[in-house]
Amino acid sequence: MSYGENQERRRSQSYFRTSMDIGMGIFYAVIGSLIIYARSFGTMTIQPVIAYVLGGMMVIGGLFRLYRGLRAALPGKKDVDN
């Protein structure tokens, strides 16, 4: 495998990871919000503490993945090894 092929492969893997981070971040945040929303209106038969903790963790995890994906996708200052 040549250097150019290796570079192209890394770039495509980076794009895939970035898109997965953004997509899964949105998915987790929406599902977490739905859990909290459904529990607050009594449409779920799950204990409130479990629903709020699970929903909150999913929203926080989703927002983190979304942040990580957007940080990698948007142009700007990249981490540079010194």
C-alpha positions, 0 to 999 in steps of 0.5 A, a space after each residue: 500500500 502506497 503512502 497516498 492510498 494510506 492517506 486516502 484511507 485514513 481520510 475516509 475513515 475520519 469522515 466516516 467516524 465524524 458522520 457517525 459521531 454526528 448521527 449517533 449524537 443526534 439519535 441518543 439526544 433525541 431518544 433520551 429526550 423522548 424517555 424524559 418527555 414520555 415519563 413526565 406525561 405518564 405514558 411509560 411504566 418505568 420508575 421516574 428515577 430510572 427514566 430521568 437518569 437514563 434519559 439524562 445520561 443519553 442526552 449528555 452522551 449524545 451531546 458529547 458525541 455531537 460536539 466531538 463530531 462537529 469539532 472534527 467536521 468544522 474547520 479550525 484549529 486542530 490538535 498539533 503534536 509538538 
